Amino acid sequence: MQENNPWCAAAAQLARQLHTHQTDKAGVDYFEGHLSTVASMAKTWQACVVGYLHDASEDTPHTVNQVVDMLENTCGKSLSPTDRTDIATALTLLNHHNAPDRETYIQRIAQNALARAVKLNDLTHNMDLSRLSNPTPKDLTRLERYKKEYAYLQLFCP
């Protein structure tokens, strides 16, 4: 749905660049193994952009504003003020470093439709243990937490 959108293409290009040499829990390239999957589940171009970039300010030295500036530079145009605010807000909420604990992090995400949509896609992918060859007890514990978070976020969906 979003593959022809210039913002999604720019977000994909930027995410690939920012997450070079990073791998996911299965040891797969982070862009190919996780970010592309999360972005592909998006129902809007904004969710696609945030899907690609949801870990950028968390896993790289860049701030959310720097990431959004880089997105605009990569795309060669400016977001509307509303889209810029919506995307920056979602990216800020999706950075767990901005919350004092996991519960607050999830509660804040629940209140924002864009961040919530992307987090549900993120959790959907993270809950797929078939990508891990040998799930550990730690993976199973994390899966239970993810299931509870997913169910909680679903309560806020229209």
CYANA upper distance limits for C-alpha pairs under 8 A (distance plus 0.5 A):
  1 MET  CA     43 LYS  CA      7.92
  1 MET  CA     44 THR  CA      8.46
  2 GLN  CA      8 CYS  CA      7.01
  2 GLN  CA     42 ALA  CA      8.38
  2 GLN  CA     43 LYS  CA      8.46
  2 GLN  CA     44 THR  CA      7.50
  2 GLN  CA     45 TRP  CA      6.09
  2 GLN  CA     48 CYS  CA      7.42
  3 GLU  CA      8 CYS  CA      7.21
  3 GLU  CA      9 ALA  CA      7.39
  4 ASN  CA      8 CYS  CA      8.12
  4 ASN  CA      9 ALA  CA      7.79
  5 ASN  CA      9 ALA  CA      6.85
  5 ASN  CA     45 TRP  CA      7.37
  6 PRO  CA     10 ALA  CA      6.56
  6 PRO  CA     75 CYS  CA      7.11
  7 TRP  CA     11 ALA  CA      6.52
  7 TRP  CA     45 TRP  CA      7.77
  7 TRP  CA     49 VAL  CA      7.08
  7 TRP  CA     71 LEU  CA      8.25
  7 TRP  CA     75 CYS  CA      6.82
  8 CYS  CA     12 ALA  CA      6.58
  8 CYS  CA     45 TRP  CA      6.84
  8 CYS  CA     46 GLN  CA      8.42
  8 CYS  CA     48 CYS  CA      6.42
  8 CYS  CA     49 VAL  CA      5.62
  8 CYS  CA     52 TYR  CA      8.48
  9 ALA  CA     13 GLN  CA      6.74
  9 ALA  CA     75 CYS  CA      8.44
 10 ALA  CA     14 LEU  CA      6.58
 10 ALA  CA     71 LEU  CA      6.75
 10 ALA  CA     74 THR  CA      6.06
 10 ALA  CA     75 CYS  CA      5.63
 11 ALA  CA     15 ALA  CA      6.40
 11 ALA  CA     49 VAL  CA      5.88
 11 ALA  CA     50 VAL  CA      8.48
 11 ALA  CA     52 TYR  CA      6.48
 11 ALA  CA     53 LEU  CA      7.11
 11 ALA  CA     71 LEU  CA      6.57
 11 ALA  CA     74 THR  CA      8.42
 12 ALA  CA     16 ARG  CA      6.59
 12 ALA  CA     36 SER  CA      8.12
 12 ALA  CA     49 VAL  CA      8.09
 12 ALA  CA     52 TYR  CA      6.38
 12 ALA  CA     53 LEU  CA      8.49
 13 GLN  CA     17 GLN  CA      6.85
 13 GLN  CA     74 THR  CA      8.25
 14 LEU  CA     18 LEU  CA      6.56
 14 LEU  CA     53 LEU  CA      8.49
 14 LEU  CA     70 MET  CA      7.93
 14 LEU  CA     71 LEU  CA      7.14
 14 LEU  CA     74 THR  CA      7.51
 15 ALA  CA     19 HIS  CA      6.43
 15 ALA  CA     31 PHE  CA      7.32
 15 ALA  CA     35 LEU  CA      8.29
 15 ALA  CA     52 TYR  CA      6.39
 15 ALA  CA     53 LEU  CA      6.35
 15 ALA  CA     56 ALA  CA      7.63
 16 ARG  CA     20 THR  CA      6.52
 16 ARG  CA     31 PHE  CA      6.10
 18 LEU  CA     56 ALA  CA      7.37
 18 LEU  CA     60 THR  CA      7.46
 19 HIS  CA     30 TYR  CA      7.22
 19 HIS  CA     31 PHE  CA      7.06
 19 HIS  CA     56 ALA  CA      8.06
 19 HIS  CA     59 ASP  CA      8.39
 19 HIS  CA     60 THR  CA      8.09
 20 THR  CA     30 TYR  CA      8.44
 20 THR  CA     31 PHE  CA      8.32
 21 HIS  CA     29 ASP  CA      7.64
 21 HIS  CA     30 TYR  CA      8.43
 22 GLN  CA     29 ASP  CA      6.62
 22 GLN  CA     30 TYR  CA      5.91
 22 GLN  CA     31 PHE  CA      8.44
 23 THR  CA     27 GLY  CA      5.66
 23 THR  CA     28 VAL  CA      5.58
 23 THR  CA     29 ASP  CA      4.96
 23 THR  CA     30 TYR  CA      4.87
 23 THR  CA     31 PHE  CA      8.44
 23 THR  CA     33 GLY  CA      8.39
 24 ASP  CA     28 VAL  CA      5.95
 24 ASP  CA     29 ASP  CA      6.92
 24 ASP  CA     30 TYR  CA      5.53
 24 ASP  CA     33 GLY  CA      7.29
 24 ASP  CA     34 HIS  CA      7.39
 25 LYS  CA    132 LEU  CA      7.97
 26 ALA  CA    131 ARG  CA      6.78
 26 ALA  CA    132 LEU  CA      5.75
 26 ALA  CA    133 SER  CA      8.04
 28 VAL  CA     32 GLU  CA      7.86
 28 VAL  CA     33 GLY  CA      6.05
 29 ASP  CA     33 GLY  CA      6.06
 29 ASP  CA     34 HIS  CA      8.40
 30 TYR  CA     34 HIS  CA      5.89
 30 TYR  CA     35 LEU  CA      6.98
 31 PHE  CA     35 LEU  CA      5.34
 31 PHE  CA     36 SER  CA      6.38
 32 GLU  CA     36 SER  CA      6.00
 32 GLU  CA     37 THR  CA      7.92
 33 GLY  CA     37 THR  CA      7.22
 34 HIS  CA     38 VAL  CA      6.73
 34 HIS  CA    125 HIS  CA      7.82
 35 LEU  CA     39 ALA  CA      6.57
 35 LEU  CA     51 GLY  CA      6.94
 35 LEU  CA     52 TYR  CA      5.58
 35 LEU  CA     53 LEU  CA      8.14
 36 SER  CA     40 SER  CA      6.45
 36 SER  CA     51 GLY  CA      8.29
 36 SER  CA     52 TYR  CA      6.93
 37 THR  CA     41 MET  CA      7.13
 37 THR  CA    125 HIS  CA      7.75
 38 VAL  CA     42 ALA  CA      7.65
 38 VAL  CA     48 CYS  CA      8.35
 38 VAL  CA     51 GLY  CA      5.89
 38 VAL  CA     52 TYR  CA      7.54
 38 VAL  CA    118 VAL  CA      7.76
 38 VAL  CA    121 ASN  CA      5.96
 38 VAL  CA    122 ASP  CA      6.05
 38 VAL  CA    125 HIS  CA      7.35
 39 ALA  CA     47 ALA  CA      7.55
 39 ALA  CA     48 CYS  CA      5.03
 39 ALA  CA     49 VAL  CA      7.49
 39 ALA  CA     50 VAL  CA      7.97
 39 ALA  CA     51 GLY  CA      4.79
 39 ALA  CA     52 TYR  CA      5.86
 40 SER  CA     48 CYS  CA      7.28
 41 MET  CA     48 CYS  CA      8.15
 41 MET  CA    121 ASN  CA      6.81
 42 ALA  CA     47 ALA  CA      5.70
 42 ALA  CA     48 CYS  CA      5.51
 42 ALA  CA     51 GLY  CA      7.76
 42 ALA  CA    117 ALA  CA      8.28
 42 ALA  CA    118 VAL  CA      7.76
 42 ALA  CA    121 ASN  CA      8.09
 43 LYS  CA     47 ALA  CA      7.19
 43 LYS  CA     48 CYS  CA      7.94
 44 THR  CA     48 CYS  CA      6.78
 45 TRP  CA     49 VAL  CA      6.71
 46 GLN  CA     50 VAL  CA      6.69
 46 GLN  CA     83 ASP  CA      8.23
 46 GLN  CA     87 ILE  CA      7.38
 46 GLN  CA    114 LEU  CA      8.13
 47 ALA  CA     51 GLY  CA      6.21
 47 ALA  CA    114 LEU  CA      6.76
 47 ALA  CA    115 ALA  CA      8.48
 47 ALA  CA    117 ALA  CA      7.56
 47 ALA  CA    118 VAL  CA      6.57
 48 CYS  CA     52 TYR  CA      6.84
 49 VAL  CA     53 LEU  CA      6.76
 49 VAL  CA     87 ILE  CA      8.43
 50 VAL  CA     54 HIS  CA      5.71
 50 VAL  CA     87 ILE  CA      7.01
 50 VAL  CA     90 ALA  CA      7.71
 50 VAL  CA     91 LEU  CA      7.09
 50 VAL  CA    115 ALA  CA      8.39
 50 VAL  CA    118 VAL  CA      7.40
 51 GLY  CA    118 VAL  CA      6.24
 51 GLY  CA    122 ASP  CA      8.30
 53 LEU  CA     67 VAL  CA      8.49
 53 LEU  CA     91 LEU  CA      7.89
 54 HIS  CA     58 GLU  CA      8.48
 54 HIS  CA     91 LEU  CA      6.10
 54 HIS  CA     94 LEU  CA      6.67
 54 HIS  CA     95 ASN  CA      7.93
 54 HIS  CA    118 VAL  CA      8.36
 55 ASP  CA     59 ASP  CA      6.22
 55 ASP  CA     60 THR  CA      8.49
 55 ASP  CA     91 LEU  CA      8.39
 55 ASP  CA     94 LEU  CA      7.92
 55 ASP  CA     95 ASN  CA      7.30
 56 ALA  CA     60 THR  CA      6.14
 56 ALA  CA     62 HIS  CA      7.65
 56 ALA  CA     64 VAL  CA      8.31
 56 ALA  CA     67 VAL  CA      7.62
 57 SER  CA     61 PRO  CA      7.13
 57 SER  CA     62 HIS  CA      5.75
 57 SER  CA     63 THR  CA      5.73
 57 SER  CA     64 VAL  CA      6.07
 57 SER  CA     67 VAL  CA      7.60
 57 SER  CA     91 LEU  CA      8.16
 57 SER  CA     92 THR  CA      8.49
 57 SER  CA     95 ASN  CA      7.23
 58 GLU  CA     95 ASN  CA      5.81
 58 GLU  CA     96 HIS  CA      7.78
 58 GLU  CA     97 HIS  CA      7.45
 62 HIS  CA     66 GLN  CA      6.35
 62 HIS  CA     67 VAL  CA      6.83
 63 THR  CA     67 VAL  CA      6.73
 64 VAL  CA     68 VAL  CA      6.72
 64 VAL  CA     88 ALA  CA      6.69
 64 VAL  CA     91 LEU  CA      6.98
 64 VAL  CA     92 THR  CA      6.87
 65 ASN  CA     69 ASP  CA      6.56
 65 ASN  CA     88 ALA  CA      7.35
 66 GLN  CA     70 MET  CA      6.57
 67 VAL  CA     71 LEU  CA      6.63
 68 VAL  CA     72 GLU  CA      6.81
 68 VAL  CA     84 ARG  CA      7.89
 68 VAL  CA     87 ILE  CA      8.40
 68 VAL  CA     88 ALA  CA      7.34
 69 ASP  CA     73 ASN  CA      6.71
 70 MET  CA     74 THR  CA      6.45
 71 LEU  CA     75 CYS  CA      6.63
 72 GLU  CA     76 GLY  CA      6.35
 72 GLU  CA     77 LYS  CA      5.98
 72 GLU  CA     78 SER  CA      5.85
 72 GLU  CA     79 LEU  CA      7.29
 73 ASN  CA     77 LYS  CA      7.19
 73 ASN  CA     78 SER  CA      8.46
 79 LEU  CA     83 ASP  CA      6.43
 79 LEU  CA     84 ARG  CA      6.00
 80 SER  CA     84 ARG  CA      6.52
 81 PRO  CA     85 THR  CA      6.63
 82 THR  CA     86 ASP  CA      6.58
 83 ASP  CA     87 ILE  CA      6.47
 84 ARG  CA     88 ALA  CA      6.46
 85 THR  CA     89 THR  CA      6.39
 86 ASP  CA     90 ALA  CA      6.72
 86 ASP  CA    114 LEU  CA      8.12
 87 ILE  CA     91 LEU  CA      6.63
 87 ILE  CA    114 LEU  CA      8.41
 88 ALA  CA     92 THR  CA      6.57
 89 THR  CA     93 LEU  CA      6.71
 90 ALA  CA     94 LEU  CA      6.61
 90 ALA  CA    109 ILE  CA      8.37
 90 ALA  CA    112 ASN  CA      7.69
 90 ALA  CA    114 LEU  CA      6.62
 90 ALA  CA    115 ALA  CA      5.07
 91 LEU  CA     95 ASN  CA      6.96
 91 LEU  CA    115 ALA  CA      7.70
 92 THR  CA     98 ASN  CA      7.63
 93 LEU  CA     98 ASN  CA      7.62
 93 LEU  CA    105 TYR  CA      7.72
 93 LEU  CA    108 ARG  CA      7.22
 93 LEU  CA    109 ILE  CA      6.36
 93 LEU  CA    115 ALA  CA      7.20
 94 LEU  CA    105 TYR  CA      8.26
 94 LEU  CA    109 ILE  CA      7.40
 94 LEU  CA    115 ALA  CA      6.96
 94 LEU  CA    119 LYS  CA      7.88
 95 ASN  CA     99 ALA  CA      8.37
 96 HIS  CA    101 ASP  CA      8.35
 96 HIS  CA    102 ARG  CA      7.70
 96 HIS  CA    105 TYR  CA      6.51
 98 ASN  CA    105 TYR  CA      8.22
 99 ALA  CA    104 THR  CA      6.64
 99 ALA  CA    105 TYR  CA      5.68
100 PRO  CA    104 THR  CA      7.21
100 PRO  CA    105 TYR  CA      7.95
101 ASP  CA    105 TYR  CA      6.74
102 ARG  CA    106 ILE  CA      6.76
103 GLU  CA    107 GLN  CA      6.65
104 THR  CA    108 ARG  CA      6.55
105 TYR  CA    109 ILE  CA      6.85
106 ILE  CA    110 ALA  CA      6.68
106 ILE  CA    149 GLU  CA      7.47
106 ILE  CA    153 LEU  CA      8.17
107 GLN  CA    111 GLN  CA      7.36
108 ARG  CA    112 ASN  CA      7.75
109 ILE  CA    113 ALA  CA      8.41
109 ILE  CA    115 ALA  CA      6.09
109 ILE  CA    116 ARG  CA      5.85
109 ILE  CA    119 LYS  CA      8.17
110 ALA  CA    115 ALA  CA      8.05
110 ALA  CA    116 ARG  CA      5.90
110 ALA  CA    153 LEU  CA      6.00
110 ALA  CA    156 PHE  CA      6.85
111 GLN  CA    116 ARG  CA      7.93
111 GLN  CA    156 PHE  CA      8.12
112 ASN  CA    116 ARG  CA      6.35
113 ALA  CA    117 ALA  CA      6.55
113 ALA  CA    157 CYS  CA      8.40
114 LEU  CA    118 VAL  CA      6.88
115 ALA  CA    119 LYS  CA      6.52
116 ARG  CA    120 LEU  CA      6.58
116 ARG  CA    153 LEU  CA      7.23
117 ALA  CA    121 ASN  CA      6.94
118 VAL  CA    122 ASP  CA      6.57
119 LYS  CA    123 LEU  CA      6.46
120 LEU  CA    124 THR  CA      6.53
120 LEU  CA    150 TYR  CA      6.70
120 LEU  CA    153 LEU  CA      7.70
120 LEU  CA    154 GLN  CA      8.43
121 ASN  CA    125 HIS  CA      6.87
122 ASP  CA    126 ASN  CA      6.63
123 LEU  CA    127 MET  CA      6.37
123 LEU  CA    146 TYR  CA      6.76
123 LEU  CA    147 LYS  CA      8.49
123 LEU  CA    150 TYR  CA      7.16
124 THR  CA    128 ASP  CA      7.25
124 THR  CA    150 TYR  CA      8.47
126 ASN  CA    143 LEU  CA      8.31
126 ASN  CA    146 TYR  CA      8.31
127 MET  CA    143 LEU  CA      6.21
127 MET  CA    146 TYR  CA      7.21
127 MET  CA    147 LYS  CA      7.96
129 LEU  CA    135 PRO  CA      7.40
135 PRO  CA    139 ASP  CA      6.17
135 PRO  CA    140 LEU  CA      7.41
136 THR  CA    140 LEU  CA      6.93
137 PRO  CA    141 THR  CA      6.67
138 LYS  CA    142 ARG  CA      6.65
139 ASP  CA    143 LEU  CA      6.59
140 LEU  CA    144 GLU  CA      6.93
141 THR  CA    145 ARG  CA      7.04
142 ARG  CA    146 TYR  CA      6.64
143 LEU  CA    147 LYS  CA      6.65
144 GLU  CA    148 LYS  CA      6.92
145 ARG  CA    149 GLU  CA      6.74
146 TYR  CA    150 TYR  CA      6.48
147 LYS  CA    151 ALA  CA      6.67
148 LYS  CA    152 TYR  CA      6.66
149 GLU  CA    153 LEU  CA      6.65
150 TYR  CA    154 GLN  CA      6.60
151 ALA  CA    155 LEU  CA      7.17
152 TYR  CA    156 PHE  CA      8.06
153 LEU  CA    157 CYS  CA      7.65
